[in-house]
Structures are given as structure tokens and as C-alpha cells.
């Protein structure tokens, strides 16, 4: 509103001269010298389709993630991740699961200290806390692009008009992803949705982060 400092929702056709539009200004990304593209890809996949859980009683860190069968085999993701795990020194197998031979996925679960040390090096934590702490100033451009590749390849959808949409739930993670995209010159939109589980009275919310695919074409190619 041009008469005070409050904001109200308006259609474009309703805007008049003097109205102020809120703009999210994000500083340009600063790159460091930590990490490779494949390092970032594994971290991004875990943030997209997995969890890092710090167990209070034992102090151990458990890492879980899944790879859908189609992504794992046809997309080659299983081989990419297995190769990275071997490089780190983690030899935990990816177990195949399926429902009536119509829906299959690979599961990974590990408390391996080498994997914990690898993730800690980049500031990876429970994704409820947001993105890895080192992603803002310490990691390389290659790690950053690899991270986004893993994150988007694990759960984003690509429409016919090349619009990419990532769906995730943790609010801190959503805010950080939008800020990271913005720091790379990628303009995104966020839509909140509320859903109710069938047969239950409880609702849950999640967010769709959407942007045009051409923003990443000169940066990296999605692996999946």
C-alpha cells in the first residue's frame, strides 16, 4: 500500500502508481575451496530423499535415504551413489524393496563413522535445521551445483515448459533453498499446501519450490 507500510495481496491489474512491491534481495553466492561435484551430489540426495538423525542416547549418527528403482537403474543414480560411498570407505549395501512387483526402491541405512565424518565436513545435519552450514561460504562452485543436482534429481518434477518443482516439508530447509537459488541468480516461487491424511484428522503442510529450468542450463545438468 502506498499510504502506509502494510502489505496486502493485489492482482497485477489492481496495482497503481506508488504501490511498493516486496523484493527478496539475496547476496551473491560466495564460493570456497571445499568439496567436489560428487561430494555435493551425495549430500544433496540425502537432503532430498533421506535423513540425518543424531541419536541422543548413543550419540551416533544414522543416515537413511532411498532411491526409487527407476531412478536407480535407468537414471544411473544407484551406481553414482555407490561409487561415492566406496570412495568414502562406506561399504553398506543398498537393499532392494518392492510392493507386489509393481513398485520398487533401494534403501540405505548406516551408522558408519566414515560417512558421519564426511557429512560433518560440509556441515550436514538434520534437514529440519536447513541446508548444510558450509554451503554458504566454504564449498566450491562444483559442490554447490552437485548439491543442487542431487537435491533436485531425488525429488523434483520437470514440466513440459521446463519448469522445475521441488516438494519438501521442513520450513527452514525451504527458506534456505530459496536463498541459495537466489544467490545463484535463480528466481523461484514458493507455494504452501496443506493436506489431510486419509482416515485421519491430522493435517500436514509442505511446500513447492518452483523455478524455470533455463536458470540452471548454464550451470549444471540434472543427473536424473
Secondary structure, 3 states (H helix, E strand, C coil): CCCCCCCCCCCHHHCCCCCCCCCCCCCCCCCCCECCHHHHHHHHHHHHHEEEEECCCCCCEEEEEEEEHHHHHCCCHHHHHHHHHHHHCCCCCCEEEEECCCEEEEEEEECCHHHHHHHHHCCCCCHHHCCCHHHCCCECHHHHHHHHHHHHHHHEEECCCCEEEEEECCHHHHHHHHHHHHHCCCCCEEEEEEEECCCCCCEEEEEEEEEEHHHCCCCCCCCC
